[in-house]
Amino acid sequence: MKEFHIVVIGASAAGVTAAITARRHYPDKSIFLIRQEELVPIPCGIPYAFGIVGTPDKNLIPADTILAKNNIEGTIGKVVDIDRGAQRIITAEGEEFGYRKLVLAVGSEPMVPPIPGTDKTNVFSIKKDVAYLQQVIAQMEGAKNLCIIGGGFIGVEIAEECRRSHPDLSISIIEMLPHCLQLVYDEDFSVRAEEILQKQHISLVLNDGVNALLGDGAVEKAQLQSGKTLDADVVILGIGAVANTALAQKAGLKIGASRGIAVNRYMQTSDSNIFACGDCTEKTSFFDGAPSGLKLASIATMEARVAGANLFHTRRANQGVIGVYSTVLGDCAFAAAGLTKAQALEKGYDIAEGQAESINRHPGCMPGGENMKVKLLFEAGTQILIGGQVMGAKSGGEMINTISACIHQRMTADDIATFQTGTHPALTASPIAYQLVNAAEMAIKQMNSR
């Protein structure tokens, strides 16, 4: 049996990041990573394999290269058991590896709803599996009618990419909520996203659900709760993911209220020698400590950097998940961080908001000039930033990261209105019209008028 100071299970965003972080903090420790897949997809890039990227094998985390560069040993195998007493893992291939500290980064599985007919041919979930994704994409070639169940990021991005690669394909998105992307954006942002999708002849069936998938062997129709039916020779389930906890449960580790592996703020499980990070773990909200169902690569890598640093000495703490999102539909970027207005009200916040919109160049005739709208949400009493959204120019993908940093540092509206920004005519809006600062100013105006 080979023994290592640190063993990491999983090589997606969390596993690779945890191993790299451990190497940086513990340069003298031996590190070993075991993964089940030879080819590991980049999770956020999966929808683009349906269109602009062209094939799943172009959307890969270069795990072997990263491990070699960081002097981390690795192998491919399926871990089937953890012997906590002997501090060893056992693989399906009969190999055993000893550890002093173990990191579980085993991810999540796509959620399959209890809808009759999901077992029919040509009904697919979105798995992080290259061969499986190749099969899904291959089925698009002869398809006439694609139904996507779920109007979140997976649903809208795959719809747009399938439209790009199959101009004549009939595409429908079925969403139970009144709007697509409603769990992430305020209504005005969601409506704008829907307008862009509809211009691409993507049909949106909103405020409706699926009762059953019909067909003789292969799927042929989707029967809706409203009584309508839609033709469907391919169905994609894009309604979220569930934590992969089977290995942890078998080992007797504690499972949390939302069915992820329970961890403390240092990413330690109920076994002090075992850490966990990424989609497989329980999440708590940055804002109120309540359980959170968020599963994002940005969260996974943050947790991995906490876990990897804390293996032998406590150096970092997880303050809870903020939730930072971005996507592009058509040529319009949509990004969000923290709470939406509806979520803030549900949590009992007294809120104030400010908006600012301008061209992201100055003067506006500079090359690359595009409109960008920024919306900021504050707790009215403390003026602390609790949410933000950006729509328009693709530079909004970086603007939202700034907003997330402001939320993380609990900056106030005055802090944001008066902090010093770097601007340049070819890169940003004018310092006079800078959207982030002016949105804070508008919120202050609203709060002062009370």
C-alpha positions in Angstrom: 0.0 0.0 0.0 1.3 3.4 -1.0 1.0 6.1 1.6 0.8 9.9 1.2 0.5 12.8 3.5 -2.5 14.1 1.4 -4.9 12.3 -0.8 -7.5 14.1 -3.0 -10.4 12.3 -4.5 -11.8 14.1 -7.6 -10.2 16.2 -10.4 -12.8 18.7 -11.4 -12.6 22.4 -10.3 -12.6 21.6 -6.5 -10.2 18.6 -6.6 -7.5 20.1 -8.7 -7.6 23.4 -6.8 -7.4 21.7 -3.5 -4.4 19.8 -4.6 -2.6 22.9 -6.0 -3.4 24.8 -2.8 -2.1 22.1 -0.6 1.1 22.1 -2.6 1.5 25.8 -2.1 0.9 25.7 1.6 2.7 22.4 2.3 5.6 22.2 -0.1 7.2 19.2 1.7 4.2 17.0 1.8 3.5 14.2 -0.6 0.2 14.7 -2.5 -1.8 12.1 -4.5 -4.9 12.8 -6.5 -7.2 10.0 -7.7 -9.9 10.6 -10.3 -12.5 8.4 -11.9 -12.4 10.0 -15.4 -9.5 10.1 -17.8 -11.0 13.2 -19.4 -12.4 15.8 -17.1 -14.8 18.4 -18.6 -14.6 22.1 -17.6 -18.0 22.3 -15.9 -19.0 25.8 -17.1 -17.9 25.0 -20.6 -20.3 22.0 -21.2 -23.1 24.0 -22.9 -20.6 25.4 -25.4 -19.7 21.9 -26.6 -23.1 21.9 -28.2 -22.2 24.8 -30.4 -19.3 27.2 -30.5 -16.6 24.8 -29.0 -17.9 22.0 -31.2 -17.1 18.9 -29.3 -16.7 17.9 -25.6 -13.1 16.7 -26.0 -12.1 20.4 -26.6 -13.6 21.4 -23.3 -11.2 19.7 -20.8 -9.3 20.5 -17.6 -5.7 19.7 -18.4 -5.4 17.6 -15.2 -2.3 15.7 -16.0 -0.4 18.8 -17.0 -1.5 20.7 -13.8 -0.5 17.8 -11.5 2.9 17.3 -13.1 3.7 21.0 -12.9 2.9 21.0 -9.2 4.7 17.8 -8.4 1.5 15.9 -7.5 1.1 12.2 -8.2 -2.1 10.9 -9.6 -3.9 7.9 -11.0 -7.3 7.0 -12.5 -9.6 4.7 -10.5 -12.9 4.6 -8.7 -12.7 4.9 -4.9 -15.3 2.6 -3.3 -14.5 2.7 0.3 -12.8 4.8 3.0 -11.3 3.0 6.0 -11.3 5.8 8.5 -9.6 3.8 11.2 -6.7 2.7 9.1 -6.7 6.0 7.2 -6.8 4.4 3.8 -8.9 4.5 0.6 -9.8 1.4 -1.4 -10.5 1.4 -5.1 -12.7 -0.8 -7.3 -9.5 -2.0 -8.9 -8.3 -3.4 -5.6 -5.7 -0.8 -4.9 -5.2 0.8 -1.5 -3.7 4.2 -0.7 -2.9 5.5 2.8 -3.5 9.1 3.9 -2.9 11.4 6.8 -5.3 14.0 5.4 -8.0 13.2 2.9 -10.0 15.7 0.7 -13.3 14.7 -0.9 -14.0 16.6 -4.0 -16.4 14.2 -5.6 -18.9 16.7 -7.1 -22.5 16.3 -7.9 -24.9 14.4 -10.2 -27.6 16.0 -12.4 -31.0 16.0 -10.8 -33.5 13.7 -12.5 -37.1 14.7 -11.6 -39.7 12.1 -10.8 -41.5 12.5 -14.1 -42.8 9.4 -15.8 -40.8 8.8 -19.0 -37.4 10.1 -18.0 -36.1 6.6 -18.7 -37.0 6.8 -22.3 -34.5 6.8 -25.1 -33.2 10.3 -26.1 -33.9 11.8 -22.6 -30.7 13.1 -21.3 -29.3 14.9 -18.2 -26.1 16.9 -18.4 -23.4 14.7 -16.9 -19.7 15.7 -16.5 -18.8 12.8 -18.8 -17.1 13.3 -22.2 -18.4 10.1 -23.8 -21.9 10.7 -22.6 -22.0 14.3 -23.8 -20.8 13.1 -27.2 -23.8 10.8 -27.4 -26.1 13.7 -26.5 -24.6 15.9 -29.2 -24.8 13.1 -31.7 -28.5 12.8 -31.2 -29.0 16.4 -32.2 -28.0 15.6 -35.8 -31.2 13.9 -36.7 -33.5 15.7 -34.3 -36.4 17.9 -35.3 -37.8 19.0 -31.9 -35.7 19.6 -28.8 -37.3 20.2 -25.4 -35.2 21.5 -22.6 -36.8 21.2 -19.1 -35.5 24.0 -16.9 -34.9 27.7 -17.7 -31.7 28.2 -15.7 -28.2 28.7 -17.0 -27.8 25.1 -18.4 -31.1 25.4 -20.2 -30.7 28.8 -21.8 -27.1 28.3 -22.7 -27.7 24.9 -24.3 -30.7 26.3 -26.1 -28.7 29.1 -27.6 -25.8 26.9 -28.6 -28.1 24.3 -30.2 -29.6 27.2 -32.2 -26.1 28.2 -33.3 -25.3 24.7 -34.5 -28.7 23.6 -35.7 -30.5 26.6 -37.3 -33.6 24.6 -38.3 -34.1 22.7 -35.0 -37.3 23.5 -33.1 -36.2 24.4 -29.6 -38.5 24.8 -26.6 -37.6 25.7 -23.0 -40.1 24.6 -20.3 -39.8 26.5 -17.0 -42.1 26.2 -14.0 -41.4 29.7 -12.8 -42.9 32.8 -14.4 -39.5 33.7 -15.9 -36.2 32.1 -17.1 -33.3 32.8 -14.8 -35.7 34.0 -12.1 -33.7 32.5 -9.3 -30.7 34.7 -10.2 -31.9 37.9 -11.7 -34.6 40.5 -11.0 -37.6 40.5 -13.3 -36.4 43.2 -15.7 -33.1 41.3 -16.3 -35.0 38.0 -16.8 -37.4 39.6 -19.3 -34.5 41.0 -21.3 -32.9 37.6 -21.4 -36.2 36.1 -22.6 -36.5 38.7 -25.4 -33.0 37.7 -26.7 -33.9 34.0 -26.7 -37.2 34.6 -28.5 -35.5 36.6 -31.2 -33.5 33.5 -31.9 -36.8 31.6 -32.3 -36.4 29.7 -29.1 -39.9 29.0 -27.7 -40.4 29.7 -24.0 -43.1 27.8 -22.1 -43.2 29.6 -18.8 -45.3 29.0 -15.6 -45.8 25.4 -16.7 -44.2 22.0 -15.9 -44.0 18.6 -17.3 -46.4 15.8 -16.2 -44.9 13.1 -18.4 -42.7 12.3 -21.3 -44.5 10.2 -23.8 -43.4 7.8 -26.5 -43.0 4.2 -27.5 -39.5 3.4 -26.3 -38.0 6.7 -27.5 -39.4 10.0 -26.3 -41.9 11.6 -28.7 -43.8 14.2 -26.7 -43.8 16.2 -23.5 -47.1 16.4 -21.8 -47.4 19.6 -19.8 -49.2 20.4 -16.5 -51.4 22.9 -18.5 -52.7 20.0 -20.7 -50.7 21.0 -23.7 -48.3 18.6 -25.5 -45.0 19.5 -27.3 -43.3 17.4 -29.9 -40.0 16.2 -28.6 -37.6 13.7 -30.1 -34.8 14.9 -27.8 -35.3 16.0 -24.2 -32.6 17.6 -22.0 -33.1 17.8 -18.3 -31.5 21.0 -16.9 -33.0 21.5 -13.5 -30.0 21.4 -11.2 -27.7 18.9 -9.4 -27.6 16.9 -6.2 -24.5 16.4 -4.0 -22.6 13.2 -4.5 -22.5 11.8 -1.0 -22.6 8.0 -1.4 -18.9 7.5 -0.5 -19.1 9.9 2.5 -22.3 8.2 3.8 -20.7 4.7 3.4 -17.8 6.0 5.5 -20.1 7.2 8.2 -19.5 11.0 7.7 -22.2 13.4 8.8 -24.6 14.6 6.1 -26.1 18.1 6.3 -29.7 19.4 6.2 -29.6 20.0 2.5 -28.1 16.6 1.8 -24.5 17.7 1.2 -21.5 16.5 3.2 -21.5 18.4 6.5 -18.4 20.6 7.0 -17.4 23.3 9.4 -16.1 26.7 8.4 -12.6 25.2 7.8 -14.1 22.6 5.4 -13.5 19.8 7.9 -16.0 17.0 7.9 -17.2 15.1 11.0 -13.8 13.3 10.8 -11.0 15.8 11.6 -8.7 14.1 9.1 -11.1 14.3 6.2 -12.0 17.6 4.4 -14.5 18.1 1.7 -15.1 20.9 -0.9 -17.1 21.6 -4.0 -20.6 20.5 -5.1 -20.6 17.5 -2.7 -20.6 19.7 0.4 -23.2 21.5 2.5 -23.4 25.2 1.9 -24.4 28.1 4.1 -25.4 31.6 3.0 -22.9 34.4 3.5 -25.9 36.6 4.4 -27.7 34.7 7.2 -25.9 31.4 7.6 -29.0 29.4 6.4 -28.5 26.3 4.3 -27.9 27.1 0.6 -28.3 25.0 -2.5 -25.9 26.9 -4.6 -23.5 24.9 -6.7 -21.0 26.9 -8.7 -17.4 26.4 -9.9 -16.5 29.7 -8.2 -17.8 28.4 -4.9 -16.1 25.0 -5.4 -12.7 26.6 -6.0 -13.1 29.0 -3.0 -13.9 26.0 -0.7 -11.0 24.1 -2.2 -8.6 26.9 -1.4 -9.9 26.9 2.2 -9.6 23.1 2.5 -6.2 22.8 0.9 -4.7 25.5 3.2 -6.2 24.1 6.4 -5.1 20.4 6.1 -2.4 20.6 8.8 -2.8 24.1 10.2 -5.9 26.3 10.4 -5.3 29.2 8.0 -8.5 30.1 6.4 -12.3 30.1 7.1 -15.3 29.9 4.7 -17.6 32.8 5.4 -20.4 31.4 3.4 -21.6 31.5 -0.2 -22.4 34.7 -2.0 -23.3 33.3 -5.4 -21.7 35.0 -8.4 -23.1 34.3 -11.8 -22.6 35.4 -15.4 -23.7 34.4 -18.9 -23.9 35.8 -22.4 -27.1 35.6 -24.5 -26.8 37.0 -27.9 -24.2 39.7 -27.5 -25.6 40.8 -24.1 -23.9 39.8 -20.8 -25.9 39.1 -17.7 -24.2 38.9 -14.3 -25.3 38.8 -10.7 -23.8 38.6 -7.2 -25.5 38.1 -3.9 -29.2 38.5 -3.3 -31.9 39.5 -5.7 -34.6 41.9 -4.6 -37.1 39.0 -4.1 -34.5 37.0 -2.0 -33.6 40.0 0.1 -37.3 40.7 0.9 -37.8 37.0 1.7 -35.0 37.1 4.2 -36.5 40.2 5.9 -34.2 42.9 4.7 -35.2 46.5 4.5 -33.7 47.4 1.1 -32.7 50.3 -1.1 -31.5 50.1 -4.6 -29.7 52.3 -7.1 -29.2 51.9 -10.9 -26.8 53.5 -13.3 -26.4 53.0 -17.1 -23.9 54.3 -19.5 -21.5 53.4 -22.4 -18.5 51.5 -21.2 -16.1 53.8 -23.1 -15.5 57.6 -23.1 -16.3 59.2 -25.4 -19.0 56.7 -26.5 -17.6 56.7 -30.0 -14.5 54.9 -28.9 -14.1 51.4 -30.4 -15.8 48.7 -28.4 -18.3 51.0 -26.8 -21.4 49.2 -25.4 -24.1 50.1 -23.0 -23.8 48.6 -19.5 -26.5 48.8 -16.7 -25.5 48.3 -13.1 -28.0 47.7 -10.3 -27.0 47.6 -6.6 -29.0 46.4 -3.7 -28.3 47.6 -0.1 -29.6 47.0 3.3 -31.2 50.3 4.0 -30.3 50.7 7.7 -26.6 49.8 7.5 -26.1 50.8 3.8 -24.2 47.5 3.4 -24.2 46.1 -0.1 -26.1 42.8 -0.4 -26.5 42.3 -4.1 -25.7 43.5 -7.6 -26.6 42.8 -11.2 -25.0 43.9 -14.5 -26.5 43.7 -18.0 -25.1 44.7 -21.4 -21.4 45.0 -22.3 -19.4 41.8 -21.9 -17.0 43.7 -19.6 -19.8 43.1 -17.1 -18.3 39.7 -16.5 -15.4 41.4 -14.6 -17.6 44.2 -13.2 -19.6 41.6 -11.3 -16.4 40.3 -9.7 -15.7 43.7 -8.3 -19.3 43.8 -7.0 -18.8 40.4 -5.3 -15.6 41.7 -3.6 -17.6 44.7 -2.3 -20.2 42.4 -0.9 -17.6 40.1 0.7 -16.0 43.1 2.4 -19.4 44.4 3.5 -18.8 47.7 1.9 -21.4 50.4 2.3 -22.9 52.7 -0.3 -20.7 55.5 0.8 -17.6 53.2 0.6 -18.5 52.4 -3.0 -19.4 55.9 -4.0 -16.1 57.3 -2.8 -13.6 54.6 -3.6 -11.1 55.4 -6.3 -11.6 53.8 -9.7 -9.1 53.4 -12.5 -10.6 54.5 -15.8 -9.4 54.8 -19.4 -11.2 55.9 -22.5 -10.5 52.6 -24.3 -11.3 50.4 -21.3 -14.1 51.9 -19.1 -16.9 54.3 -18.8 -16.0 57.9 -17.9 -15.2 58.5 -14.2 -18.1 60.9 -14.2 -20.5 58.2 -15.4 -18.9 55.1 -13.9 -21.8 52.8 -13.4 -20.8 51.2 -10.1 -20.2 54.5 -8.3 -23.3 56.1 -9.7 -25.5 53.2 -8.8 -24.3 53.6 -5.2 -25.0 57.3 -5.3 -28.6 56.7 -6.5 -29.1 54.3 -3.7 -27.9 56.8 -1.2 -30.3 59.4 -2.7 -33.1 56.9 -2.2 -32.1 56.2 1.4 -31.7 59.9 2.2 -35.2 60.7 0.9 -36.9 58.4 3.5 
